[in-house]
Amino acid sequence: MLKKVAAINDLSGAGRCSLTVAIPILSTLQVQVYPLPTAVLSNQTGYPDFYIDDCTDKMDKFTYQWQRLGINFDGIYTGFLASEKQVDKIENFLRVFKKKDTLLLVDPVMGDDGEVYPNFGYKLCNKIRKLTLEADIITPNLTECCILTGSNYKELMAYKDSSFFLDKIAEVGKKLMLGNVKQVVITGIQCKDGENDVLVNVILDGNTVAFVKSPVTGGSYSGTGDILASIICGSVVNGKGVAESVEVAAEFIHIAIKDTFKEKTDRNDGINFEKYLGMLR
């Protein structure tokens, strides 16, 4: 029987990210996806302008109807949450659907490149931090790791060219192993590996630390963090380990970025992942 995952995230018509990558990736991994949109957008917010239809007041209706249908989830995966009220809706969803053996993956979307996203104030970030404590797996980028732990991003980045930069990040990441958290994946860290530029995902699993490295190819693209989190979620609910899942995701993203860069695709449009979905089967 197929595993079932509730994917709670926004849905953007243009720009491959959030639910528009989660649905095909989880489906390819033989997971039945139940999308719960937090917002519907004409295009993702990296573009100069966009239309958005906020779904906050509709979220409880999904919870109610799915409960009436008697649906049980093997996994719950949360992404972009735009307000404190949406976090409250997620908490209600978890009270209804999260059982002892339900995987909860929280991608704590809050910022990037050392900056908190616009409209993400202290109260919202603090609510997301509390939500992460309920998760089995969290997938912050380095900025979000610093927000969650109260660490100084600039001080951490001062070590970027040193041989112990990744060890410093792992030290900070260990502070996230609180509450129910069993694994932390700090995503998309660009640094040097000898003479080469690499992208690194830092995996913390109990007392174990692992680094998954990929060559840097092309630029930075929207939605890669969503792709990584989706692959981890779908793989883990099907019994694979987090480290193995991250290795598969890193290779998948690397190959798709090479193709995207070659075709000169707009970074806001995301990466050309569709033609490589067969790698995940």
Summary of the structure (lengths in Angstrom):
residues: 281
radius of gyration: 17.7
end to end distance: 16.4
largest distance: 57.5
contacts: 941
relative contact order: 0.14
helix: 42%
strand: 26%
